[in-house]
Every structure is written in structure tokens, then in C-alpha cells.
Amino acid sequence: MTVDAHLHLWNLEQGTYSWLSDAVAPINRTFAFDEVEPQLRAAGVDRVVLVQAAGTPEDSAAMFDVAARQPMVAGVVAWVDLRDPDGVGAALDRWEAAGPLVGIRHLIHDEADPDWLGQPAVHRSLAQLASRGLAYDVIGVLPRHLEHAVALADELPELRLVVDHLGTPPVGSEPGEWGTLVDALGRRPNVFLKLSGLTTLGPSGRASADDLRPYVERALDAVGPSRMLYGGDWPVSTLATPYAETVAVARELIASLSPAERDEVLAGSATRAYRLR
């Protein structure tokens, strides 16, 4: 069993994605599930988790529409306005009725305020996620983002936090502050790290398994295979590699693990982090 716990879709005729621009021209177009499904099957992927790509209800609704038609979709990480704790309950009710809601994400790295995740209103909303057994995906691009994740893990130990893209390691440089923060996250048992979005990192924007190995090993030392989960980050990952190569790099990075440990990274951890059924 292989679960891809980080797959994006978007339709530019039906939604707005402000971060898409000429700077990422190859992916500034519509990406539908029909395009990626044969690639997933060819790579031996059995189930996927769709992850929000815009802070809009339209983006989330589109993912649930796909989930209703595609048996491969095991869960959806949607969006709600976490700054509005009074309205979060109704928004979560809507998505839970729409399909397999497993978590929530906000594009905190697109916010001008690096302390966005530290807002009291956001924490009150995240407490509601915890009470419903939902996960929260953290996009850790800056050290400050990861610092807030550490604090949040302590404040809400019942909330499962999934740190996307291993918290964006400084590929090509010393682990430095990233490594220290990953170690700290590893000491919080409610934190998972997602092995995703890595091949586009580094000075060349096309990182190999050898480039990534020191950072993945550091992350594995921090959380172990039972709290690391694979995600392909398609179609963003295609800026560096085709999907088949993305999967191959991930499998090469965990090749030294035992078969049971590899199964954890490829399926078991995602199943627990998102409570997939």
C-alpha cells in the first residue's frame, strides 16, 4: 500500500490561485485528477490525500467534488478561515458533510506576518479542529513558522500537526536552525513530518536523493518512520521532476529502512496522521 498524502488540483476557470504566475509558468494552468491518475497507478500509488492550494471555499469545494467521484481519494485537507473561531464550526460542518475531511491548511507562508500562526483567534480555531479529531497542516518555510509549530504542539497536545515538506530544509547548506527545530518537533509526539516538496529545493531547484539525504536522515532521527509520511506534491513537484521520478527519489531516500519501516512512511503514518478509513 502506498498513500500519496500531498496532491494538489486546480482549475483556473473555476477558482483563483493568486500565487500562480509567470514565475511558475509550467504549472500556471489547470491540473485535473484525470491527468495524474494514470501516473499514480503506474507508480504504485493506491490512495491519495488532496491538499488545499488556495484560501478559498471554492478550492475546497472542488476537491470534495473530485473525492465524490474518485475512489482513490482517501481524504481532503481543506481550508476554513481560522481567524474566525466563531464561524469555524459551521465551516467544518459544511466540509464534513461534503466528504472525507481529514484536516485543514492555510497558506501561512504567503502571509506577510510570520507570526500569523500565533494569533489567539487562530489557536481557538485550531482547538476546534482538535476536538473533532482533525489534523492541521503546517507550511514551515521560515524558522519562525516552525517555532510556532513547536509552541502549538505544546499548547494543543491533542491536535495532530503535519509539517509539510519536512519544514523546508536548507538544501545545499548546513541544517542549522532548521535541524534544531526539527529535533524539537520530533520531541512532540503529536507532530508528523511530511516527506514532500523536496525535489524542487536547493540552489538548482532540482534536488537529487543524494542532495536530500542528510536532511531526510535528520528528520527520520527526529520523528522515526512512524511519524513521517510520503507526499508527492504534484503538480508543484513537476517543476523539478516528473511524478514517477518524484516517487523514485522518495523510495530511494527510505531504501535503507526495514520493510516494515518503509511501509510506515509510505502508508501507515498517513493513515494515522489523517485517520484515513
C-alpha positions in Angstrom: 0.0 0.0 0.0 1.2 3.5 -0.9 -0.6 6.7 0.1 0.4 9.9 -1.5 -0.6 12.3 1.3 0.0 15.6 -0.6 -1.7 16.0 -4.0 -3.0 19.3 -5.4 -5.6 20.0 -8.1 -6.8 23.3 -9.5 -9.0 24.6 -12.3 -8.1 28.2 -13.3 -11.6 28.6 -14.9 -13.3 27.9 -11.6 -11.0 29.2 -8.9 -8.5 31.9 -8.1 -4.9 31.0 -7.2 -3.0 34.2 -6.6 0.4 32.6 -6.2 0.3 31.1 -9.7 2.2 33.5 -12.0 4.8 33.6 -14.8 7.4 32.7 -12.1 6.0 29.2 -12.1 4.8 29.3 -15.7 4.8 25.5 -16.3 2.2 24.9 -13.6 0.2 28.1 -14.3 -2.6 26.1 -15.9 -5.4 23.7 -14.9 -4.5 20.4 -13.3 -7.2 17.8 -13.1 -7.3 14.3 -11.4 -7.7 12.6 -14.8 -4.3 13.8 -15.7 -2.5 12.5 -12.7 -4.5 9.3 -12.1 -2.6 7.1 -14.7 0.7 8.4 -13.3 -0.3 7.5 -9.7 -1.3 4.0 -10.8 1.9 3.5 -12.8 3.9 4.5 -9.7 2.1 2.0 -7.5 0.1 4.6 -5.5 -3.2 3.3 -4.1 -4.7 6.2 -2.3 -4.2 10.0 -2.2 -5.0 12.9 0.1 -6.0 16.1 -1.7 -4.5 19.3 -0.1 -5.7 22.8 -0.5 -3.9 25.2 -2.8 -5.9 28.4 -2.1 -7.5 30.0 0.9 -11.0 30.0 -0.7 -14.1 27.9 -0.2 -14.2 27.3 -4.0 -10.8 25.4 -3.9 -12.0 23.2 -1.1 -15.4 22.5 -2.7 -13.7 21.5 -5.9 -11.6 18.9 -4.0 -14.7 17.4 -2.4 -16.3 17.2 -5.8 -13.3 15.1 -7.0 -13.4 13.0 -3.9 -17.1 12.1 -4.5 -16.2 10.7 -8.0 -12.7 9.2 -7.4 -12.4 6.2 -5.1 -8.6 6.8 -4.9 -9.2 9.9 -2.8 -9.0 8.9 0.8 -9.1 12.4 2.4 -9.2 16.1 1.8 -7.2 18.7 3.7 -9.4 21.7 3.2 -9.5 25.4 4.1 -11.5 27.4 6.6 -11.0 30.9 7.9 -9.0 30.2 11.1 -9.1 33.9 12.0 -12.9 33.5 12.7 -13.3 31.0 15.5 -17.0 31.8 15.8 -17.5 30.7 12.2 -15.2 27.7 12.1 -17.7 25.3 13.5 -20.2 25.9 10.7 -17.4 25.8 8.0 -16.2 22.4 9.4 -19.7 21.1 9.4 -20.0 22.0 5.7 -16.9 20.2 4.7 -17.6 17.1 6.9 -20.9 16.8 5.2 -19.2 17.2 1.8 -16.8 14.2 2.0 -13.8 12.8 3.7 -12.5 15.8 5.6 -9.2 14.9 7.4 -7.5 18.2 8.0 -7.2 21.9 7.4 -4.4 24.0 6.0 -3.7 27.7 5.5 -1.0 29.2 3.3 0.8 30.8 6.2 4.0 31.3 4.0 2.0 33.7 1.8 1.1 35.9 4.8 3.2 39.0 5.4 3.2 38.3 9.1 5.5 35.4 10.1 3.6 35.2 13.4 0.2 34.5 11.7 0.0 31.1 13.2 0.5 32.5 16.7 -2.7 34.6 16.7 -5.0 33.8 19.7 -8.0 33.6 17.3 -6.2 31.0 15.2 -5.4 29.0 18.2 -9.0 29.0 19.3 -10.0 27.7 15.9 -7.3 25.0 15.9 -8.7 23.8 19.3 -11.9 23.1 17.5 -10.1 21.0 14.9 -8.5 19.0 17.7 -11.9 18.4 19.3 -13.1 16.9 16.0 -10.1 14.7 15.5 -8.9 16.7 12.5 -5.2 17.4 11.6 -3.6 20.7 10.8 -1.0 21.0 8.1 1.8 23.5 8.9 3.7 25.1 6.0 7.0 25.8 7.6 9.1 27.9 5.2 10.7 30.2 7.8 12.2 29.2 11.1 9.6 31.3 12.8 6.8 29.1 11.3 8.4 26.0 12.8 8.9 27.8 16.2 5.1 28.5 16.2 4.5 24.8 15.4 6.6 23.8 18.4 4.6 26.1 20.6 1.3 25.0 19.1 2.2 21.3 19.7 2.7 22.1 23.4 -0.4 24.2 23.7 -2.7 21.7 22.0 -1.2 18.2 22.5 -4.4 16.6 21.3 -4.0 18.3 17.8 -2.1 16.3 15.3 0.2 18.6 13.3 1.5 17.6 9.9 4.6 19.7 8.9 4.6 19.9 5.1 7.8 19.4 3.1 9.9 18.5 6.2 9.7 22.1 7.2 11.7 23.2 4.1 15.2 22.1 4.9 18.1 24.4 3.6 19.2 22.0 0.9 22.8 22.7 0.0 23.6 24.3 3.4 24.1 23.2 6.9 21.0 22.1 8.8 21.4 24.9 11.2 18.3 26.3 12.8 16.1 24.0 10.7 17.8 21.0 12.2 17.4 22.3 15.7 13.7 23.0 15.2 13.1 19.6 13.5 14.7 18.0 16.6 12.3 20.0 18.8 9.3 19.0 16.7 10.4 15.4 17.0 10.1 15.6 20.8 6.4 16.4 20.4 4.5 13.1 19.8 1.6 14.9 18.1 3.8 16.1 15.3 4.3 14.3 11.9 6.7 15.3 9.1 5.7 15.0 5.5 8.3 13.8 3.0 7.1 16.0 0.2 8.0 19.0 -1.9 11.8 18.4 -1.6 13.0 17.8 -5.2 12.2 21.5 -6.0 14.5 22.8 -3.2 18.2 23.7 -3.3 20.2 26.1 -5.5 19.4 24.3 -8.7 15.7 23.8 -8.0 16.1 20.1 -8.8 17.4 18.2 -5.8 18.6 14.6 -6.1 18.3 11.9 -3.5 21.9 12.5 -2.6 21.2 16.2 -2.1 18.3 15.5 0.2 19.6 12.5 2.1 21.3 14.4 5.1 18.1 16.3 5.8 15.8 13.3 5.5 18.0 11.3 7.8 17.9 14.2 10.3 14.2 14.2 10.1 13.9 10.5 10.5 16.1 10.6 13.5 13.7 13.2 15.0 10.4 11.5 14.4 11.1 8.0 13.2 9.3 6.2 10.3 6.0 6.0 12.3 5.7 9.8 12.1 7.0 10.5 8.6 4.6 10.3 5.6 5.1 10.4 1.9 3.6 13.1 -0.3 4.2 13.7 -4.0 3.3 17.4 -4.1 2.1 17.0 -7.7 1.9 19.2 -9.8 4.3 21.6 -8.0 6.9 18.8 -8.0 6.8 18.7 -11.8 8.8 22.0 -11.8 11.7 19.6 -10.9 10.8 16.1 -11.8 8.0 14.0 -13.5 5.8 12.2 -11.0 7.5 8.8 -11.5 10.9 10.3 -10.6 9.4 12.1 -7.5 8.2 8.8 -6.2 11.5 7.1 -7.1 13.5 9.7 -5.2 11.3 9.3 -2.1 11.7 5.5 -2.2 15.4 5.8 -2.6 15.6 8.0 0.4 13.9 5.4 2.6 15.6 2.3 1.0 17.8 1.7 4.0 14.8 1.3 6.3 13.4 -2.1 7.1 10.3 -3.2 5.0 8.0 -2.5 8.0 9.5 1.0 8.4 9.2 1.7 4.7 5.5 0.7 4.9 5.1 3.2 7.7 6.4 6.1 5.6 4.5 5.1 2.5 1.1 4.4 4.2 0.9 3.8 7.9 1.9 7.2 9.1 -0.5 8.9 6.7 -3.3 6.6 7.8 -2.7 7.6 11.5 -1.9 11.3 10.9 -5.1 11.9 8.9 -7.2 9.0 10.4 -7.9 7.6 7.0 -10.5 4.9 6.7 
